[in-house]
Amino acid sequence: MISYLKGILRLTLAHDDRLTLIVNGTGYDILIPAYVMKMIKANSSDGDELEFYVSYNQTERQPKPVLVGFQSPLDKEFFELFISVEDIGPSAAVKALSKPVREIARWIEERDAKALRQLKGIGERKAEKIIATLKGKAAKYALMQEVAAAPEVTEDFRKEVEYVLVNQLGHKHTEAAQMIEEAIKRNPRISTSEELFEEVYRGQKK
């Protein structure tokens, strides 16, 4: 399974949704969501060295591997959450993710089906299914500011949330600690990182 690639960029002129990455003489055809491709074209040129966090997808119905590339591990993580929704496969998800992850996650948490229908291939029924499946799981992505390394596993979910807020989402330590403290005050029954992310996000909307 391929999870990360670093190599030389070759843009595919005939397609807006893919590129080729040359790694040690081997070319990998990688699907790229529109919002990621826009950043690549704005900041990179053919021949540049790039790295991608890769979502590797292969099933019995789709035996040919599909590689989907992202420039941050959080974006890849959200993509794999997104394709957990029934009837949304990797190719459909690549087409649908035309907006930054932060925006899509915010629409999910706010139950904004109308906004989700802006995404290519997402009608009313799929928008409602996305919300029903992912509401409560997308809050941390809605808080994204900038991306760093993936978090280490920790037994204390509060420390895990603080780690993500600081190291992945760009908040200061004092700000993150305050956000967590206020969230727990509002809802002392929080017992998982997902619940805490959701409550933190809810507090930032006020």
N, C-alpha and C positions, 0 to 999 in steps of 0.2 A: 504494500500500500504506500502511496506517495502522499506526504503531508507537507512537504516544503521543497521548493526548488529555487536555485540561484543560478542565473546564467545571463546570456546576451539576448537582448530584446530584438525580435523581428516582428514588426507590425504587419498584419495581414490586410492588404488594401481592399480585397474583395469582400471582407466581412468587418462589421463594426463591433461584433460581439466576441472576438477572439484574437489571439496573437500566438506567435510561436516563440518559445524560449529555448535557446540553444545551450544545453548543459553537457559539457564534455563531449561535444561533437554530435550529440543526439538532440533532435528537435521535438519539443513537447507542444502539442496543440492544446491551448488552455482557453476555456471560456471565461469571459470577463464581464461582470455586470456593468451596465451603462455608467453608473456613477463612479465606478473604479476606473473604467476606460477613459472617462473625461479627465480625471486627475493624471493618468499616465500620459495621455497625449499633451497635456498642458505642461508637464514637467520633464518628459523624457523623449528621447529620439532613438531611431534605429541604431543599434550598436551599443547602447548603454547597458550597463550591468544592472539587473534588477533582481529582487527576491520576492517570492510569492508564498503565502500560506495557502496550501492547496486542499480543497475538499475533494476527496477521491470517491467517485460514485460508480458502482457496478452492481447490477442485479440480474436475476434470471431473465426478466423481461427486457433488460437492457444490458446484454453481455459485453458490449464495447465500453470500456472505461470512459467516464466523463470527468475531466479535470476542470475544476472551477477555481480561479485564482483571486486572491485578495492581498492587499498590502498591509493588513493588520490582522492579528489573530482574533480580535474581537469581532471583526466583520465576518470572518470565516465561521466563528462560533454562532453568530446570529443566523447566517445562511443555513447552517445545519439544523438550527432550531426551526427555521422557516419551512424547510422541506419535510419536517415532521408532520406538517399539516396534511391531512388526507387530500389526495388528488393534486398535490403540488410537487412535481418532480424537479430534479436539478435544472433541466433545460427551461422549464416554465418559470422557475424561480429566477434564473439569470435574466430572463426577459422582464420579469416583474420588478426586479430591484433596480429601478431607474432613479430612485431617490436615495440619499444617504441613509444609512441604518438608523441614525438618531431620529430622523423624521418618521420613518416607518414604525419604529418602536413606540414613539410617542402617540401615533395614531392608534396603535393597538391598545396601549394602556388607557387611552381616552375613549375607547370604543367608537372611534370615528370611522365608520364603514364608508361614508361618503368620500373621505380623503383616500382611503385604501383603494377605492375604485378608480383612482387616477392611475394606478399602476397597471401596466400592460397585461392583459389577460385576466385581470381580477374583476369579476362581476359582483353583483350583490350577494349571491349565495356564497361565493368563495371568500368575500370580505368578512361576512358573518362567521364563516367557519374558521378563518384566521384568528379573529377576535376570541371566539369560543375556546380555541385550542391554546392560544398563546398569552391571553390576558393574565397578568401576574407573573409571567416569565420574562417579559421584555423590558421591565422597568430599568434595569441597570444599563441597557443599551440606549435608552432614552436620555440618560444622564451623560452620555459620552461627550467629552471635549477633545481629548487627544488620547492616542493609544500608545501603550508601552508593552512590557512583557506580560505573558499570561501569569495569573496568580498562582502561588503555591497553595497546596491543600493545607488547611488549618482546621483544628478541631473546634475552635471558637468561631462561630459564624459571624460574630460582630467584628472580629479581627479580619476575617476574610473580606467582608464588605468594606471595611476601612482600607484594606490593601488595594482593592479594585478602585475605589473612589480616588485614591491618591495616585497610584502607579499606572492605572489604565485610563481613568477618566479625567485626570488633570486637576483635581481639587487639592488644596493645601491640607496639611495634616490637621491643623486646628479647625478648618472649615468642615472637613470630613467627620471629625470627632463630634462636632456640634450637631451636624446633620443626623448622625446616628443617635446621639443622646436625645434629641428632640423627637425623633421617630419612635424610640422606645417609650418615651414619656406619653406620646399620643396613644400608643398601643403596646402595653406591657406584655401582652400575650404572644408577641412575635417569637417564633422559635426556629426559623430557618433563614438562610441568607436571601432566598427569593422573597419571602414576606418582608424582610427588612428593606431590600431594594425598592419594593413597591411602596412601602410607607415613606421612605426617604423621597422618592419621586413625588408622591402625593403632597408632601410638605413643601416641595419646591414650586408646585403649581400655585400655591396660595399667595 
